[in-house]
Every structure is written in C-alpha cells, then in structure tokens.
Amino acid sequence: MTSKQTNKMATDALRCLRKAVRDELRKKALLGQYVIIERNGKACRVSAKQALKIAKAK
C-alpha cells in the first residue's frame, strides 16, 4: 500500500468520524440533551445545540 493510498484512507476515515459525531450531536440537540466536551484541557458539560454550533465552526 502506498502512502498516497494510506493518506486517502485516513482522510476518508476522518470524514466518516466527523459525520458520525455531527449526526449524534443533531440527535441530542433535538432531544434537548447535554454532551461532555473538552475545553482548555477540562471536561465541560454543554448543551448539544451549543456543541453542534462549535463543531460547525471548525
């Protein structure tokens, strides 16, 4: 396997994981639930709606 193929696989995997996280955040936002995220090295509880906004900004 070449490094070009490996890089494409890694990029595809990252895209898939990001989509899965966004989908889960959407579900939780619709239900009004909270999620735990890391901010400045500390665990922080925020609403899923706010976390979704943060994820879209990145």
N, CA, C and O atoms as a printed pandas DataFrame, in Angstrom:
     atom_number atom_name residue_name chain_id  residue_number  x_coord  y_coord  z_coord
0              1         N          MET        A               1    0.847   -1.171    0.000
1              2        CA          MET        A               1    0.000    0.000    0.000
2              3         C          MET        A               1    0.896    1.237    0.000
3              4         O          MET        A               1    1.842    1.333    0.782
4              5         N          THR        A               2    0.593    2.153   -0.861
5              6        CA          THR        A               2    1.414    3.350   -0.955
6              7         C          THR        A               2    0.971    4.378    0.082
7              8         O          THR        A               2   -0.117    4.285    0.650
8              9         N          SER        A               3    1.830    5.345    0.310
9             10        CA          SER        A               3    1.482    6.389    1.274
10            11         C          SER        A               3    0.324    7.237    0.764
11            12         O          SER        A               3   -0.432    7.791    1.563
12            13         N          LYS        A               4    0.175    7.346   -0.538
13            14        CA          LYS        A               4   -0.943    8.093   -1.109
14            15         C          LYS        A               4   -2.262    7.399   -0.793
15            16         O          LYS        A               4   -3.246    8.051   -0.444
16            17         N          GLN        A               5   -2.278    6.062   -0.918
17            18        CA          GLN        A               5   -3.478    5.292   -0.595
18            19         C          GLN        A               5   -3.784    5.373    0.899
19            20         O          GLN        A               5   -4.942    5.504    1.295
20            21         N          THR        A               6   -2.751    5.295    1.715
21            22        CA          THR        A               6   -2.929    5.371    3.159
22            23         C          THR        A               6   -3.481    6.732    3.552
23            24         O          THR        A               6   -4.366    6.824    4.402
24            25         N          ASN        A               7   -2.960    7.786    2.938
25            26        CA          ASN        A               7   -3.429    9.131    3.233
26            27         C          ASN        A               7   -4.898    9.287    2.858
27            28         O          ASN        A               7   -5.662    9.903    3.601
28            29         N          LYS        A               8   -5.302    8.737    1.714
29            30        CA          LYS        A               8   -6.701    8.817    1.289
30            31         C          LYS        A               8   -7.599    8.051    2.256
31            32         O          LYS        A               8   -8.689    8.514    2.594
32            33         N          MET        A               9   -7.148    6.888    2.697
33            34        CA          MET        A               9   -7.939    6.098    3.642
34            35         C          MET        A               9   -8.105    6.840    4.963
35            36         O          MET        A               9   -9.187    6.844    5.550
36            37         N          ALA        A              10   -7.027    7.468    5.427
37            38        CA          ALA        A              10   -7.086    8.218    6.678
38            39         C          ALA        A              10   -8.018    9.419    6.540
39            40         O          ALA        A              10   -8.777    9.723    7.461
40            41         N          THR        A              11   -7.968   10.095    5.411
41            42        CA          THR        A              11   -8.846   11.236    5.164
42            43         C          THR        A              11  -10.303   10.793    5.121
43            44         O          THR        A              11  -11.174   11.460    5.682
44            45         N          ASP        A              12  -10.570    9.677    4.462
45            46        CA          ASP        A              12  -11.932    9.137    4.393
46            47         C          ASP        A              12  -12.440    8.736    5.779
47            48         O          ASP        A              12  -13.600    8.976    6.112
48            49         N          ALA        A              13  -11.580    8.131    6.573
49            50        CA          ALA        A              13  -11.960    7.719    7.926
50            51         C          ALA        A              13  -12.286    8.935    8.785
51            52         O          ALA        A              13  -13.266    8.926    9.529
52            53         N          LEU        A              14  -11.471    9.979    8.684
53            54        CA          LEU        A              14  -11.705   11.195    9.448
54            55         C          LEU        A              14  -13.027   11.839    9.047
55            56         O          LEU        A              14  -13.778   12.301    9.906
56            57         N          ARG        A              15  -13.313   11.873    7.759
57            58        CA          ARG        A              15  -14.569   12.438    7.267
58            59         C          ARG        A              15  -15.756   11.647    7.813
59            60         O          ARG        A              15  -16.766   12.229    8.209
60            61         N          CYS        A              16  -15.631   10.338    7.832
61            62        CA          CYS        A              16  -16.688    9.464    8.337
62            63         C          CYS        A              16  -16.930    9.696    9.838
63            64         O          CYS        A              16  -18.077    9.781   10.279
64            65         N          LEU        A              17  -15.864    9.796   10.602
65            66        CA          LEU        A              17  -15.995   10.033   12.040
66            67         C          LEU        A              17  -16.632   11.387   12.326
67            68         O          LEU        A              17  -17.485   11.500   13.207
68            69         N          ARG        A              18  -16.225   12.408   11.589
69            70        CA          ARG        A              18  -16.810   13.744   11.790
70            71         C          ARG        A              18  -18.300   13.739   11.490
71            72         O          ARG        A              18  -19.082   14.369   12.202
72            73         N          LYS        A              19  -18.693   13.031   10.439
73            74        CA          LYS        A              19  -20.112   12.945   10.085
74            75         C          LYS        A              19  -20.888   12.228   11.186
75            76         O          LYS        A              19  -21.988   12.645   11.550
76            77         N          ALA        A              20  -20.318   11.158   11.711
77            78        CA          ALA        A              20  -20.981   10.403   12.772
78            79         C          ALA        A              20  -21.180   11.270   14.020
79            80         O          ALA        A              20  -22.232   11.213   14.657
80            81         N          VAL        A              21  -20.184   12.058   14.360
81            82        CA          VAL        A              21  -20.283   12.942   15.527
82            83         C          VAL        A              21  -21.339   14.015   15.295
83            84         O          VAL        A              21  -22.152   14.292   16.177
84            85         N          ARG        A              22  -21.325   14.617   14.110
85            86        CA          ARG        A              22  -22.337   15.638   13.793
86            87         C          ARG        A              22  -23.745   15.060   13.863
87            88         O          ARG        A              22  -24.653   15.697   14.397
88            89         N          ASP        A              23  -23.930   13.861   13.329
89            90        CA          ASP        A              23  -25.238   13.217   13.363
90            91         C          ASP        A              23  -25.700   12.979   14.798
91            92         O          ASP        A              23  -26.863   13.212   15.128
92            93         N          GLU        A              24  -24.799   12.521   15.637
93            94        CA          GLU        A              24  -25.142   12.262   17.037
94            95         C          GLU        A              24  -25.450   13.566   17.775
95            96         O          GLU        A              24  -26.368   13.610   18.594
96            97         N          LEU        A              25  -24.694   14.625   17.493
97            98        CA          LEU        A              25  -24.967   15.926   18.109
98            99         C          LEU        A              25  -26.342   16.438   17.688
99           100         O          LEU        A              25  -27.068   17.007   18.504
100          101         N          ARG        A              26  -26.702   16.241   16.432
101          102        CA          ARG        A              26  -28.032   16.660   15.962
102          103         C          ARG        A              26  -29.136   15.935   16.724
103          104         O          ARG        A              26  -30.118   16.548   17.142
104          105         N          LYS        A              27  -28.967   14.619   16.900
105          106        CA          LYS        A              27  -29.962   13.836   17.629
106          107         C          LYS        A              27  -30.119   14.349   19.056
107          108         O          LYS        A              27  -31.233   14.552   19.537
108          109         N          LYS        A              28  -28.993   14.555   19.719
109          110        CA          LYS        A              28  -29.025   15.018   21.104
110          111         C          LYS        A              28  -29.599   16.431   21.213
111          112         O          LYS        A              28  -30.302   16.741   22.174
112          113         N          ALA        A              29  -29.302   17.290   20.229
113          114        CA          ALA        A              29  -29.829   18.655   20.231
114          115         C          ALA        A              29  -31.348   18.637   20.104
115          116         O          ALA        A              29  -32.037   19.411   20.769
116          117         N          LEU        A              30  -31.871   17.757   19.254
117          118        CA          LEU        A              30  -33.324   17.654   19.100
118          119         C          LEU        A              30  -34.001   17.183   20.383
119          120         O          LEU        A              30  -35.137   17.561   20.669
120          121         N          LEU        A              31  -33.301   16.362   21.146
121          122        CA          LEU        A              31  -33.845   15.843   22.404
122          123         C          LEU        A              31  -33.588   16.778   23.589
123          124         O          LEU        A              31  -34.074   16.536   24.693
124          125         N          GLY        A              32  -32.816   17.850   23.350
125          126        CA          GLY        A              32  -32.503   18.800   24.427
126          127         C          GLY        A              32  -31.497   18.273   25.424
127          128         O          GLY        A              32  -31.499   18.687   26.584
128          129         N          GLN        A              33  -30.638   17.366   24.994
129          130        CA          GLN        A              33  -29.669   16.757   25.896
130          131         C          GLN        A              33  -28.354   17.538   25.930
131          132         O          GLN        A              33  -28.127   18.452   25.137
132          133         N          TYR        A              34  -27.512   17.152   26.863
133          134        CA          TYR        A              34  -26.193   17.748   27.025
134          135         C          TYR        A              34  -25.119   16.781   26.562
135          136         O          TYR        A              34  -25.355   15.576   26.475
136          137         N          VAL        A              35  -23.943   17.307   26.265
137          138        CA          VAL        A              35  -22.780   16.492   25.918
138          139         C          VAL        A              35  -21.588   16.979   26.737
139          140         O          VAL        A              35  -21.574   18.100   27.245
140          141         N          ILE        A              36  -20.611   16.122   26.846
141          142        CA          ILE        A              36  -19.379   16.470   27.548
142          143         C          ILE        A              36  -18.302   16.694   26.490
143          144         O          ILE        A              36  -18.028   15.812   25.676
144          145         N          ILE        A              37  -17.698   17.877   26.506
145          146        CA          ILE        A              37  -16.611   18.191   25.585
146          147         C          ILE        A              37  -15.416   18.682   26.387
147          148         O          ILE        A              37  -15.526   18.960   27.581
148          149         N          GLU        A              38  -14.284   18.783   25.726
149          150        CA          GLU        A              38  -13.074   19.262   26.382
150          151         C          GLU        A              38  -12.845   20.722   26.011
151          152         O          GLU        A              38  -12.851   21.088   24.836
152          153         N          ARG        A              39  -12.644   21.543   27.031
153          154        CA          ARG        A              39  -12.313   22.956   26.835
154          155         C          ARG        A              39  -11.131   23.289   27.731
155          156         O          ARG        A              39  -11.187   23.118   28.949
156          157         N          ASN        A              40  -10.076   23.761   27.118
157          158        CA          ASN        A              40   -8.868   24.147   27.863
158          159         C          ASN        A              40   -8.365   23.020   28.756
159          160         O          ASN        A              40   -7.904   23.254   29.873
160          161         N          GLY        A              41   -8.458   21.805   28.252
161          162        CA          GLY        A              41   -7.944   20.656   28.984
162          163         C          GLY        A              41   -8.858   20.128   30.074
163          164         O          GLY        A              41   -8.469   19.221   30.810
164          165         N          LYS        A              42  -10.070   20.675   30.199
165          166        CA          LYS        A              42  -11.001   20.233   31.228
166          167         C          LYS        A              42  -12.308   19.772   30.591
167          168         O          LYS        A              42  -12.735   20.299   29.564
168          169         N          ALA        A              43  -12.933   18.781   31.217
169          170        CA          ALA        A              43  -14.237   18.309   30.750
170          171         C          ALA        A              43  -15.286   19.356   31.089
171          172         O          ALA        A              43  -15.286   19.923   32.181
172          173         N          CYS        A              44  -16.179   19.604   30.139
173          174        CA          CYS        A              44  -17.174   20.646   30.309
174          175         C          CYS        A              44  -18.517   20.144   29.772
175          176         O          CYS        A              44  -18.575   19.560   28.690
176          177         N          ARG        A              45  -19.580   20.369   30.518
177          178        CA          ARG        A              45  -20.930   19.969   30.097
178          179         C          ARG        A              45  -21.583   21.148   29.381
179          180         O          ARG        A              45  -21.721   22.229   29.955
180          181         N          VAL        A              46  -21.978   20.942   28.144
181          182        CA          VAL        A              46  -22.654   21.980   27.358
182          183         C          VAL        A              46  -23.857   21.355   26.669
183          184         O          VAL        A              46  -23.940   20.135   26.525
184          185         N          SER        A              47  -24.779   22.193   26.248
185          186        CA          SER        A              47  -25.932   21.666   25.526
186          187         C          SER        A              47  -25.463   21.147   24.166
187          188         O          SER        A              47  -24.502   21.660   23.593
188          189         N          ALA        A              48  -26.137   20.149   23.672
189          190        CA          ALA        A              48  -25.772   19.585   22.376
190          191         C          ALA        A              48  -25.948   20.616   21.279
191          192         O          ALA        A              48  -25.211   20.606   20.292
192          193         N          LYS        A              49  -26.915   21.505   21.438
193          194        CA          LYS        A              49  -27.141   22.570   20.456
194          195         C          LYS        A              49  -25.913   23.480   20.361
195          196         O          LYS        A              49  -25.487   23.842   19.264
196          197         N          GLN        A              50  -25.355   23.843   21.500
197          198        CA          GLN        A              50  -24.154   24.676   21.516
198          199         C          GLN        A              50  -22.955   23.912   20.964
199          200         O          GLN        A              50  -22.150   24.482   20.228
200          201         N          ALA        A              51  -22.826   22.652   21.302
201          202        CA          ALA        A              51  -21.719   21.837   20.806
202          203         C          ALA        A              51  -21.793   21.688   19.287
203          204         O          ALA        A              51  -20.762   21.658   18.614
204          205         N          LEU        A              52  -22.996   21.594   18.752
205          206        CA          LEU        A              52  -23.184   21.493   17.307
206          207         C          LEU        A              52  -22.719   22.772   16.622
207          208         O          LEU        A              52  -22.106   22.720   15.555
208          209         N          LYS        A              53  -23.005   23.910   17.227
209          210        CA          LYS        A              53  -22.540   25.194   16.690
210          211         C          LYS        A              53  -21.011   25.256   16.679
211          212         O          LYS        A              53  -20.404   25.738   15.722
212          213         N          ILE        A              54  -20.403   24.765   17.751
213          214        CA          ILE        A              54  -18.944   24.746   17.857
214          215         C          ILE        A              54  -18.352   23.836   16.779
215          216         O          ILE        A              54  -17.360   24.182   16.137
216          217         N          ALA        A              55  -18.969   22.677   16.590
217          218        CA          ALA        A              55  -18.480   21.717   15.583
218          219         C          ALA        A              55  -18.599   22.289   14.176
219          220         O          ALA        A              55  -17.718   22.059   13.347
220          221         N          LYS        A              56  -19.657   23.022   13.890
221          222        CA          LYS        A              56  -19.836   23.602   12.563
222          223         C          LYS        A              56  -18.813   24.697   12.295
223          224         O          LYS        A              56  -18.408   24.905   11.151
224          225         N          ALA        A              57  -18.394   25.399   13.350
225          226        CA          ALA        A              57  -17.421   26.485   13.185
226          227         C          ALA        A              57  -16.041   25.977   12.809
227          228         O          ALA        A              57  -15.250   26.709   12.214
228          229         N          LYS        A              58  -15.745   24.732   13.151
229          230        CA          LYS        A              58  -14.407   24.185   12.875
230          231         C          LYS        A              58  -14.311   23.575   11.540
231          232         O          LYS        A              58  -13.251   23.074   11.166
